[in-house]
Amino acid sequence: MDAGTKILVVGDVRGRFKQLFQRVEQVNKKAGPFEILCCVGDFFGDDKQNEELIAYKNGFKHITVPTYILGPNQKEHGKHFENLSDGEICTNLTYLGKRGVYTLTSGVKIAYLSGVESAGAADLAKSNHEFTKSDVFAVRNSCLVSKNCSTEYRGVDVLLTSQWPYGMQENENATASKLIAFLCREVKPRYHFCAINGNYFECPPFRMPKDETTQFELCTRFISLADVGNVEKAKYIYALTLKPVDKSRLLDLVQKTTNEIPCPFAGLDLAGAVDKNDTSENRQYFYDMETKKSKGQRGYGKKRRMQELDQEKCWFCLSSPDVEKHLIITVGERFYLALAKGPINRHHVMILSTKHLPCAAQLSTEDWEELDKFKNALRKYFKTIGQVVCFTERHYKSFHLQINVLGIEEGYAWKIKHSFEDKAEEFNLQFETLPPLDSPKMLPEIGPYFLTELPDDSTLITRQMNHFPLHFARDVFCSENLLNCDEKVNWKECLLDKDEETTYVSDFRKGFAPFDFTIT
């Protein structure tokens, strides 16, 4: 029987890193192994106290449990989150990002929202330590569209915020957030953890009222954790074992206990925070994304390793002398279409950015519009030859945006999603399902990912990229269920001579010409 996933959560660390990680090591030896440690509240303290982290950054001391932290709650703490590469602060210490949903290998889903509610305009944060209504809606939509259950929403496993939700002990917590109360009510977490008020508080469980997303009244447990090393010895670390909601028995989720209290968010007046029509019925879909920022900025961690690559040595930059120009089919203003190197078949092509960009998540609105034109043109072309088309992107161990395009016979279209799911199970990967991609804001803010856009317009995405198989997409397409050509999984085994490549390019260009918007 599945014993469940073991998780640790701690409150405000405030620079007491040595005390925290020693305690975590003790707990892990005694009751572990724990898959993850989550930190809510203020992780950093004053500059003197923060010096304790130097030993961990230098490798003299080690963090035994992978640790993920929320972003700053104070403007002056923003400096600690600048210039991070993929959110990594040091080994086993990672900044989750401003907001999103993080899925563990077991399938446990952790929704998170960094910072404190902005006191300014509803959709305009004054500083990176603040969140707005747009951020809250983004997290809510990520939770609702990533559900695996096709009929009823079952909630998420954990919600992490630093600020308290409005509706809990208002007399003692004047800084509570109405937006977080709204978020908690909408996403229906089994556990909601927060901090920053210095107190340990755990109320009896309560049930969220059913709404248009589910007919079930789902149970939530709210826990606020104290500061690490507080003198009152109040509880600052919390251990729990979870089986993912999507894999749990429905009876376990709806069965009531004897000590439940009424939902503190039912009928709550959220005027000034959200409007009456800000309901799940009017949602827009996003995946872990950040608020609007100045052009070219994507929040903390914007100085990325990928952008430091010498572009003259990139195989895919059109300005590079190394690009194999005989593979190019057609060129737009921002993207070009080329034959894949070592193609699976004659119709295996790639959409690539003309300039050096690492992934679709970093595209501008104008970039996205042209990319969409290429995708729609390719869909129309493949339809004329009796095929449906799949698009895949692997933002992992890849320095230039590459979108692989492959056609599959229409009669096999129903098998494609099942083939991805079967191969994901083989490699122990967890995918989430998103609606049609219509914006780069639907893609992860920080870190690697893999996605595939399916012929039914849905999108499968995973951020579970540790040791991700580089040939995963080819593994799927070459499987017995689809193209039945296992010998073509490795592109290096499929290399053609230049004359063959030139012929493939010429043939594809001729067939694609009626749909090629770049030549009109």
RODO-2510 file (C-alpha; in nm, 4 decimals, decimal comma):
residues 520
     n   res          X          Y          Z
     1     m     0,0000     0,0000     0,0000
     2     d     0,1200     0,3524    -0,0840
     3     a     0,2470     0,5051     0,2395
     4     g     0,2021     0,8594     0,1063
     5     t     0,4382     1,1510     0,0531
     6     k     0,6127     1,2982     0,3576
     7     i     0,6354     1,6771     0,3647
     8     l     0,7799     1,9276     0,6117
     9     v     0,6646     2,2892     0,6420
    10     v     0,8303     2,5591     0,8564
    11     g     0,7416     2,9168     0,9467
    12     d     0,9575     3,2296     0,9394
    13     v     1,3272     3,1346     0,9314
    14     r     1,4582     3,4936     0,9409
    15     g     1,8176     3,3903     0,8823
    16     r     1,8366     3,1131     1,1442
    17     f     1,9586     2,8687     0,8813
    18     k     2,1890     2,6634     1,1011
    19     q     1,9188     2,5999     1,3597
    20     l     1,6619     2,5170     1,0910
    21     f     1,8682     2,2719     0,8896
    22     q     2,0049     2,0962     1,1985
    23     r     1,6491     2,0463     1,3230
    24     v     1,5330     1,9249     0,9828
    25     e     1,8191     1,6769     0,9673
    26     q     1,7158     1,5381     1,3080
    27     v     1,3507     1,5072     1,2056
    28     n     1,4439     1,3464     0,8753
    29     k     1,6562     1,0816     1,0469
    30     k     1,3857     1,0092     1,3015
    31     a     1,0688     1,0198     1,0924
    32     g     1,1776     1,0506     0,7278
    33     p     1,2694     1,0400     0,4581
    34     f     1,0845     1,3593     0,3673
    35     e     1,0508     1,4481     0,0002
    36     i     1,0394     1,8236     0,0467
    37     l     1,0708     2,1060     0,2999
    38     c     0,8569     2,4151     0,2333
    39     c     0,9277     2,7505     0,4005
    40     v     0,6552     3,0128     0,4434
    41     g     0,7012     3,3631     0,5820
    42     d     1,0317     3,5534     0,5936
    43     f     1,3175     3,3221     0,4973
    44     f     1,5931     3,5847     0,5233
    45     g     1,6744     3,8019     0,8228
    46     d     1,9186     4,0886     0,8803
    47     d     2,2485     4,0877     0,6933
    48     k     2,4489     3,9633     0,9919
    49     q     2,2118     3,6736     1,0553
    50     n     2,2086     3,5807     0,6855
    51     e     2,5804     3,5070     0,6966
    52     e     2,4906     3,1606     0,8260
    53     l     2,3907     3,0712     0,4695
    54     i     2,7431     3,1214     0,3341
    55     a     2,8601     2,7807     0,4583
    56     y     2,5770     2,6121     0,2674
    57     k     2,6441     2,8103    -0,0495
    58     n     3,0137     2,7179    -0,0331
    59     g     2,9385     2,3498     0,0223
    60     f     3,0917     2,3293     0,3702
    61     k     2,7501     2,2388     0,5092
    62     h     2,4715     2,0462     0,3392
    63     i     2,0937     2,0722     0,3293
    64     t     1,9609     1,7178     0,3648
    65     v     1,6011     1,7706     0,2471
    66     p     1,5238     1,9595    -0,0782
    67     t     1,4005     2,2975     0,0424
    68     y     1,1687     2,5366    -0,1407
    69     i     1,0980     2,8895    -0,0240
    70     l     0,8495     3,1651    -0,1022
    71     g     0,9560     3,5108    -0,2166
    72     p     1,0056     3,8272    -0,0099
    73     n     0,7429     3,9895     0,2103
    74     q     0,9496     4,3047     0,2584
    75     k     1,0956     4,5304    -0,0093
    76     e     1,4437     4,5188     0,1425
    77     h     1,4520     4,1379     0,1118
    78     g     1,4126     4,1525    -0,2659
    79     k     1,7897     4,1648    -0,3155
    80     h     1,8233     3,8030    -0,1971
    81     f     1,6140     3,6803    -0,4925
    82     e     1,7933     3,8659    -0,7717
    83     n     2,0064     3,7025    -1,0395
    84     l     1,9065     3,3470    -0,9543
    85     s     1,9507     3,0792    -1,2177
    86     d     1,6322     2,8718    -1,2386
    87     g     1,5506     2,9777    -0,8810
    88     e     1,8466     2,7937    -0,7263
    89     i     2,0070     2,9666    -0,4259
    90     c     2,2395     2,6765    -0,3474
    91     t     2,2258     2,2971    -0,3602
    92     n     1,8878     2,1770    -0,2297
    93     l     1,7638     2,5331    -0,1703
    94     t     1,5299     2,6763    -0,4344
    95     y     1,3059     2,9807    -0,4723
    96     l     0,9663     2,8543    -0,5927
    97     g     0,8701     3,1747    -0,7723
    98     k     0,6109     3,4420    -0,7241
    99     r     0,3134     3,2135    -0,7752
   100     g     0,2106     2,8838    -0,9297
   101     v     0,1505     2,5136    -0,8708
   102     y     0,4394     2,2758    -0,8001
   103     t     0,3769     1,9038    -0,8519
   104     l     0,5875     1,6464    -0,6698
   105     t     0,6901     1,3176    -0,8283
   106     s     0,4152     1,1470    -0,6276
   107     g     0,1497     1,3719    -0,7791
   108     v     0,1019     1,5890    -0,4683
   109     k     0,0149     1,9418    -0,5848
   110     i     0,1407     2,2454    -0,3914
   111     a    -0,0113     2,5827    -0,4827
   112     y     0,1868     2,8853    -0,3694
   113     l     0,1663     3,2645    -0,3578
   114     s     0,4603     3,4773    -0,2450
   115     g     0,4523     3,8162    -0,0749
   116     v     0,1831     4,0355     0,0801
   117     e    -0,1281     4,1879    -0,0723
   118     s    -0,0661     4,5126    -0,2565
   119     a    -0,2225     4,8176    -0,0982
   120     g    -0,2359     4,9917    -0,4357
   121     a    -0,4460     4,9401    -0,7461
   122     a    -0,6126     4,6012    -0,7784
   123     d    -0,3890     4,4869    -1,0649
   124     l    -0,0745     4,6899    -1,0015
   125     a     0,1847     4,5846    -0,7468
   126     k     0,4103     4,8640    -0,6233
   127     s     0,6959     4,6246    -0,5503
   128     n     0,8058     4,2668    -0,6179
   129     h     0,7224     4,1719    -0,2593
   130     e     0,3521     4,2372    -0,3260
   131     f     0,0848     4,0372    -0,5062
   132     t    -0,2352     4,1517    -0,6767
   133     k    -0,5716     4,0142    -0,7829
   134     s    -0,4154     3,9021    -1,1120
   135     d    -0,1648     3,6862    -0,9234
   136     v    -0,4410     3,5272    -0,7179
   137     f    -0,6500     3,4538    -1,0260
   138     a    -0,3441     3,2990    -1,1937
   139     v    -0,2932     3,0540    -0,9064
   140     r    -0,6621     2,9718    -0,8936
   141     n    -0,6770     2,9027    -1,2663
   142     s    -0,3624     2,6874    -1,2528
   143     c    -0,5271     2,4721    -0,9869
   144     l    -0,8584     2,4395    -1,1671
   145     v    -0,7214     2,3553    -1,5123
   146     s    -0,4604     2,1077    -1,3887
   147     k    -0,7133     1,8770    -1,2261
   148     n    -0,6954     1,5152    -1,3382
   149     c    -1,0553     1,4326    -1,2504
   150     s    -1,2670     1,4966    -1,5592
   151     t    -1,5953     1,5583    -1,3775
   152     e    -1,5397     1,7115    -1,0346
   153     y    -1,2666     1,9301    -0,8913
   154     r    -1,1053     1,7717    -0,5834
   155     g    -0,8971     2,0642    -0,4598
   156     v    -0,5193     2,0840    -0,4198
   157     d    -0,3116     1,9148    -0,1545
   158     v    -0,1329     2,2174    -0,0060
   159     l    -0,1580     2,5964    -0,0312
   160     l     0,1447     2,7994     0,0816
   161     t     0,1164     3,1717     0,1541
   162     s     0,3080     3,3962     0,3888
   163     q     0,0180     3,6268     0,4720
   164     w    -0,2902     3,5130     0,6625
   165     p    -0,6329     3,4931     0,4959
   166     y    -0,9015     3,7394     0,6053
   167     g    -1,1653     3,5643     0,8165
   168     m    -0,9231     3,4112     1,0676
   169     q    -0,8805     3,5892     1,4025
   170     e    -0,9303     3,9405     1,2655
   171     n    -0,8950     4,0950     1,6107
   172     e    -0,5416     3,9566     1,6411
   173     n    -0,4329     3,9824     1,2798
   174     a    -0,5118     4,3182     1,1248
   175     t    -0,2896     4,2538     0,8210
   176     a    -0,4880     3,9559     0,6901
   177     s    -0,5588     3,9408     0,3155
   178     k    -0,9037     3,9235     0,1565
   179     l    -0,7427     3,8039    -0,1667
   180     i    -0,5896     3,5039     0,0120
   181     a    -0,9267     3,4254     0,1699
   182     f    -1,0756     3,4299    -0,1807
   183     l    -0,7926     3,2085    -0,3124
   184     c    -0,8322     2,9547    -0,0331
   185     r    -1,2070     2,9369    -0,0890
   186     e    -1,1581     2,8867    -0,4626
   187     v    -0,8752     2,6279    -0,4711
   188     k    -0,9933     2,4322    -0,1650
   189     p    -0,6598     2,3082    -0,0245
   190     r    -0,6440     2,0162     0,2147
   191     y    -0,3799     2,2124     0,4098
   192     h    -0,3179     2,5854     0,4103
   193     f     0,0076     2,7024     0,5723
   194     c     0,1130     3,0611     0,6433
   195     a     0,3287     3,2616     0,8850
   196     i     0,4719     3,6177     0,9389
   197     n     0,2637     3,6988     1,2479
   198     g     0,4929     3,5064     1,4832
   199     n     0,2269     3,2800     1,6333
   200     y     0,1444     2,9123     1,6054
   201     f    -0,2248     2,8618     1,5392
   202     e    -0,4141     2,5576     1,4154
   203     c    -0,7901     2,5669     1,4033
   204     p    -1,0243     2,2671     1,3696
   205     p    -1,0902     2,1556     1,0113
   206     f    -1,3636     2,3223     0,8078
   207     r    -1,5328     2,2517     0,4746
   208     m    -1,5489     2,4753     0,1718
   209     p    -1,9008     2,5179     0,0357
   210     k    -1,9684     2,3434    -0,2947
   211     d    -1,9761     2,5628    -0,6042
   212     e    -1,9742     2,5395    -0,9852
   213     t    -1,6415     2,3503    -0,9845
   214     t    -1,7468     2,0662    -0,7538
   215     q    -2,0511     1,9246    -0,5806
   216     f    -1,8339     1,8070    -0,2900
   217     e    -1,7725     1,9974     0,0324
   218     l    -1,3970     1,9560     0,0664
   219     c    -1,2115     1,9775     0,3973
   220     t    -0,9360     2,2321     0,4736
   221     r    -0,6977     2,2490     0,7692
   222     f    -0,5485     2,5924     0,8389
   223     i    -0,2117     2,6152     1,0159
   224     s     0,0001     2,9204     1,0962
   225     l     0,3539     2,8448     1,2092
   226     a     0,5737     3,0376     1,4519
   227     d     0,9277     3,1673     1,3932
   228     v     1,2151     2,9192     1,3845
   229     g     1,3859     2,9201     1,7273
   230     n     1,1219     3,1381     1,8965
   231     v     1,1733     3,1838     2,2750
   232     e     0,8188     3,0673     2,3559
   233     k     0,9045     2,7317     2,1950
   234     a     0,5858     2,7586     1,9885
   235     k     0,5536     2,5097     1,7051
   236     y     0,7426     2,6201     1,3927
   237     i     0,7825     2,2906     1,2035
   238     y     0,4995     2,0709     1,0822
   239     a     0,5192     1,7211     0,9330
   240     l     0,2457     1,5590     0,7287
   241     t     0,1984     1,2561     0,5074
   242     l    -0,0216     1,2955     0,2020
   243     k    -0,1661     1,0831    -0,0722
   244     p    -0,2460     1,3087    -0,3718
   245     v    -0,6092     1,4196    -0,3936
   246     d    -0,6281     1,2853    -0,7488
   247     k    -0,5294     0,9386    -0,6231
   248     s    -0,7320     0,9435    -0,3001
   249     r    -1,0608     0,7681    -0,2432
   250     l    -1,3499     1,0111    -0,2733
   251     l    -1,4880     0,8801     0,0552
   252     d    -1,1712     0,9895     0,2358
   253     l    -1,2080     1,3435     0,0992
   254     v    -1,5729     1,3949     0,1897
   255     q    -1,6001     1,1949     0,5137
   256     k    -1,6725     1,4375     0,7987
   257     t    -1,5048     1,4475     1,1390
   258     t    -1,6594     1,5338     1,4739
   259     n    -1,4645     1,8525     1,5481
   260     e    -1,5325     2,0531     1,2320
   261     i    -1,6193     2,4229     1,2442
   262     p    -1,8155     2,6353     0,9943
   263     c    -1,6133     2,7623     0,7008
   264     p    -1,4736     3,1064     0,7942
   265     f    -1,4845     3,2146     0,4284
   266     a    -1,8490     3,1242     0,3553
   267     g    -2,0470     3,4421     0,2938
   268     l    -1,7413     3,6552     0,3688
   269     d    -1,7615     4,0141     0,2469
   270     l    -1,4678     4,0522     0,0068
   271     a    -1,5684     4,3950    -0,1227
   272     g    -1,2673     4,5968    -0,2262
   273     a    -1,0684     4,2827    -0,3080
   274     v    -1,2734     4,0969    -0,5705
   275     d    -1,5903     4,1764    -0,7628
   276     k    -1,9079     3,9743    -0,7590
   277     n    -1,8419     3,8493    -1,1111
   278     d    -1,4886     3,7352    -1,0245
   279     t    -1,6045     3,3742    -1,0067
   280     s    -1,4710     3,0501    -1,1422
   281     e    -1,7197     3,0785    -1,4296
   282     n    -1,5260     3,3747    -1,5709
   283     r    -1,1776     3,2291    -1,5355
   284     q    -0,8898     3,2763    -1,7740
   285     y    -0,6267     3,0050    -1,7837
   286     f    -0,2702     3,0464    -1,6710
   287     y     0,0106     2,8242    -1,5502
   288     d     0,2738     2,9345    -1,2964
   289     m     0,3363     3,2912    -1,4229
   290     e     0,4394     3,6322    -1,2978
   291     t     0,2707     3,9734    -1,3133
   292     k     0,3270     4,2179    -1,5951
   293     k     0,6703     4,3721    -1,5805
   294     s     0,8743     4,6072    -1,7905
   295     k     0,9731     4,4822    -2,1352
   296     g     1,2292     4,2041    -2,1217
   297     q     1,1908     4,1416    -1,7483
   298     r     1,0533     3,8169    -1,6075
   299     g     1,0959     3,8639    -1,2347
   300     y     1,3667     3,7284    -1,0075
   301     g     1,6185     3,5013    -1,1706
   302     k     1,6145     3,6934    -1,4996
   303     k     1,9886     3,6483    -1,5508
   304     r     1,9792     3,2966    -1,6896
   305     r     2,2537     3,0618    -1,7987
   306     m     2,0930     3,0160    -2,1373
   307     q     2,1362     3,3812    -2,2247
   308     e     2,5064     3,3650    -2,1481
   309     l     2,5753     3,1214    -2,4340
   310     d     2,7864     3,2601    -2,7189
   311     q     2,5197     3,3080    -2,9836
   312     e     2,7727     3,2825    -3,2663
   313     k     2,8237     2,9178    -3,1659
   314     c     2,4520     2,8369    -3,1457
   315     w     2,3405     2,5902    -3,4125
   316     f     1,9990     2,7522    -3,4412
   317     c     2,0573     3,1305    -3,4435
   318     l     2,0185     3,2512    -3,8013
   319     s     2,3096     3,4895    -3,7482
   320     s     2,5397     3,2018    -3,6541
   321     p     2,7882     3,0709    -3,9132
   322     d     2,7149     2,7195    -3,7807
   323     v     2,3474     2,7146    -3,8819
   324     e     2,2818     2,4588    -4,1584
   325     k     2,0974     2,6831    -4,4011
   326     h     2,0094     2,4016    -4,6418
   327     l     1,7683     2,2699    -4,3748
   328     i     1,5638     2,5920    -4,3735
   329     i     1,2171     2,5677    -4,5309
   330     t     1,0892     2,9226    -4,4838
   331     v     1,1771     3,2287    -4,2742
   332     g     0,9458     3,4736    -4,0988
   333     e     1,0309     3,7893    -3,9096
   334     r     1,0699     3,6200    -3,5699
   335     f     1,0663     3,2454    -3,6453
   336     y     1,1747     3,0094    -3,9177
   337     l     1,0769     2,6582    -4,0187
   338     a     1,3429     2,3932    -4,0784
   339     l     1,3764     2,0199    -4,1302
   340     a     1,4644     1,8404    -3,8074
   341     k     1,8164     1,7012    -3,7922
   342     g     1,7836     1,3233    -3,7942
   343     p     1,4100     1,3380    -3,8740
   344     i     1,1702     1,0606    -3,7803
   345     n     1,0067     1,0932    -4,1221
   346     r     0,9834     1,3327    -4,4188
   347     h     0,7377     1,5578    -4,2355
   348     h     0,9333     1,6024    -3,9121
   349     v     1,0133     1,9750    -3,8939
   350     m     1,0947     2,2355    -3,6316
   351     i     0,9851     2,5911    -3,5536
   352     l     1,2831     2,7923    -3,4264
   353     s     1,3258     3,1524    -3,3158
   354     t     1,5427     3,3639    -3,5455
   355     k     1,7033     3,5371    -3,2467
   356     h     1,8483     3,3670    -2,9420
   357     l     1,5709     3,2779    -2,6956
   358     p     1,5808     2,9774    -2,4615
   359     c     1,2092     2,8943    -2,4383
   360     a     0,8551     2,9933    -2,5332
   361     a     0,7916     3,1210    -2,1806
   362     q     1,0110     3,4222    -2,2602
   363     l     0,8337     3,5262    -2,5819
   364     s     0,6848     3,8723    -2,6244
   365     t     0,3275     3,9221    -2,7437
   366     e     0,4527     3,9900    -3,0971
   367     d     0,6690     3,6759    -3,0897
   368     w     0,3733     3,4676    -2,9747
   369     e     0,1484     3,5980    -3,2527
   370     e     0,3913     3,4891    -3,5249
   371     l     0,4528     3,1529    -3,3572
   372     d     0,0773     3,0991    -3,3565
   373     k     0,0636     3,1795    -3,7287
   374     f     0,3212     2,9085    -3,7999
   375     k     0,1313     2,6542    -3,5897
   376     n    -0,2027     2,7287    -3,7571
   377     a    -0,0474     2,7147    -4,1048
   378     l     0,1110     2,3781    -4,0242
   379     r    -0,2190     2,2412    -3,8922
   380     k    -0,3866     2,3342    -4,2217
   381     y    -0,1069     2,1806    -4,4275
   382     f    -0,0997     1,8511    -4,2372
   383     k    -0,4787     1,8252    -4,2667
   384     t    -0,4453     1,8233    -4,6473
   385     i    -0,2282     1,5115    -4,6256
   386     g    -0,4614     1,3342    -4,3833
   387     q    -0,2610     1,3980    -4,0677
   388     v    -0,3024     1,5698    -3,7324
   389     v    -0,0086     1,7571    -3,5839
   390     c     0,1670     1,7606    -3,2468
   391     f     0,4002     2,0328    -3,1176
   392     t     0,6550     1,9596    -2,8438
   393     e     0,8996     2,1827    -2,6560
   394     r     1,1706     2,0638    -2,4150
   395     h     1,3128     2,3509    -2,2120
   396     y     1,5808     2,1364    -2,0475
   397     k     1,9432     2,0975    -2,1544
   398     s     1,8545     2,3059    -2,4569
   399     f     1,9886     2,6572    -2,5170
   400     h     1,7681     2,7746    -2,8035
   401     l     1,3899     2,7631    -2,8443
   402     q     1,3032     2,4549    -3,0505
   403     i     0,9485     2,3364    -3,1169
   404     n     0,9347     1,9966    -3,2814
   405     v     0,6472     1,9412    -3,5236
   406     l     0,5326     1,5940    -3,6229
   407     g     0,2289     1,4712    -3,8135
   408     i     0,0390     1,1531    -3,7252
   409     e    -0,2233     0,9808    -3,9399
   410     e    -0,5697     1,1083    -3,8470
   411     g    -0,6880     0,7571    -3,7633
   412     y    -0,4313     0,7390    -3,4833
   413     a    -0,5189     1,0767    -3,3283
   414     w    -0,7087     0,9161    -3,0402
   415     k    -0,3977     0,7172    -2,9437
   416     i    -0,1618     1,0130    -2,9042
   417     k    -0,2618     1,1285    -2,5551
   418     h    -0,2755     0,7694    -2,4296
   419     s     0,0736     0,7103    -2,5710
   420     f     0,2116     1,0109    -2,3837
   421     e     0,0421     0,8940    -2,0624
   422     d     0,1763     0,5391    -2,1021
   423     k     0,5303     0,6615    -2,1642
   424     a     0,5021     0,9049    -1,8701
   425     e     0,4074     0,6150    -1,6440
   426     e     0,7056     0,4173    -1,7746
   427     f     0,9416     0,7017    -1,6790
   428     n     0,7515     0,7839    -1,3572
   429     l     0,6550     1,1336    -1,4794
   430     q     0,3526     1,3371    -1,3756
   431     f     0,1838     1,5531    -1,6403
   432     e    -0,0789     1,8202    -1,5954
   433     t    -0,3413     1,9072    -1,8570
   434     l    -0,3876     2,2670    -1,9699
   435     p    -0,6326     2,4165    -2,2202
   436     p    -0,5071     2,5474    -2,5571
   437     l    -0,1934     2,7594    -2,5203
   438     d    -0,2784     3,1200    -2,6008
   439     s    -0,0090     3,3113    -2,4133
   440     p     0,3481     3,2664    -2,2839
   441     k     0,2039     3,3533    -1,9430
   442     m     0,0554     3,0027    -1,9300
   443     l     0,4084     2,8618    -1,9107
   444     p     0,6313     2,8245    -1,6031
   445     e     0,7868     3,1469    -1,4744
   446     i     1,1116     2,9851    -1,3613
   447     g     1,2861     2,6578    -1,4357
   448     p     1,2773     2,3863    -1,7024
   449     y     0,9688     2,2179    -1,8439
   450     f     0,8444     1,9872    -2,1195
   451     l     0,5152     2,0316    -2,3016
   452     t     0,3220     1,8879    -2,5906
   453     e     0,0268     2,0444    -2,7714
   454     l    -0,2097     1,7681    -2,8812
   455     p    -0,4460     1,7551    -3,1798
   456     d    -0,7466     1,8011    -2,9481
   457     d    -0,5978     2,1444    -2,8555
   458     s    -0,5177     2,0381    -2,4998
   459     t    -0,1640     2,0685    -2,3628
   460     l     0,0317     1,8256    -2,1450
   461     i     0,3052     1,9837    -1,9327
   462     t     0,5510     1,8724    -1,6650
   463     r     0,8107     2,0546    -1,4557
   464     q     0,9450     1,7258    -1,3248
   465     m     1,2723     1,7583    -1,5150
   466     n     1,5336     1,5999    -1,2897
   467     h     1,6932     1,3322    -1,5116
   468     f     1,4227     1,3894    -1,7731
   469     p     1,4769     1,1574    -2,0742
   470     l     1,6022     1,3764    -2,3590
   471     h     1,4377     1,1565    -2,6239
   472     f     1,1022     1,1420    -2,4435
   473     a     0,8937     1,2884    -2,7290
   474     r     1,0633     1,0653    -2,9860
   475     d     1,0086     0,7679    -2,7535
   476     v     0,6357     0,8420    -2,7682
   477     f     0,6093     0,9031    -3,1417
   478     c     0,8260     0,6026    -3,2328
   479     s     0,6367     0,3661    -2,9996
   480     e     0,4449     0,0660    -3,1268
   481     n     0,1131     0,2465    -3,0677
   482     l     0,1976     0,5270    -3,3123
   483     l     0,4733     0,5120    -3,5777
   484     n     0,6192     0,1765    -3,4653
   485     c     0,9809     0,2667    -3,5411
   486     d     1,1775     0,2227    -3,2183
   487     e     1,5016     0,2319    -3,4133
   488     k     1,4467     0,6053    -3,4730
   489     v     1,4305     0,7169    -3,1082
   490     n     1,7858     0,8557    -3,1199
   491     w     1,8159     1,1330    -3,3801
   492     k     2,1822     1,0504    -3,4331
   493     e     2,0756     0,7129    -3,5745
   494     c     1,8545     0,8897    -3,8302
   495     l     2,1039     1,1304    -3,9880
   496     l     2,0657     1,1811    -4,3631
   497     d     2,3257     1,2889    -4,6127
   498     k     2,3022     1,6472    -4,7370
   499     d     2,1396     1,5547    -5,0683
   500     e     1,8599     1,3650    -4,8911
   501     e     1,8066     1,6542    -4,6510
   502     t     1,7875     1,8989    -4,9413
   503     t     1,5267     1,6803    -5,1128
   504     y     1,3148     1,6560    -4,7950
   505     v     1,3294     2,0353    -4,7559
   506     s     1,2334     2,1000    -5,1163
   507     d     0,9384     1,8585    -5,0992
   508     f     0,8075     2,0037    -4,7727
   509     r     0,8475     2,3620    -4,8972
   510     k     0,6476     2,2805    -5,2110
   511     g     0,3613     2,1189    -5,0172
   512     f     0,3561     2,3898    -4,7496
   513     a     0,3667     2,6815    -4,9966
   514     p    -0,0137     2,7385    -5,0174
   515     f    -0,0193     2,7955    -4,6395
   516     d     0,3096     2,9838    -4,6032
   517     f     0,2174     3,3328    -4,4839
   518     t     0,5809     3,4480    -4,5074
   519     i     0,5714     3,4562    -4,8889
   520     t     0,2423     3,6398    -4,9401
***
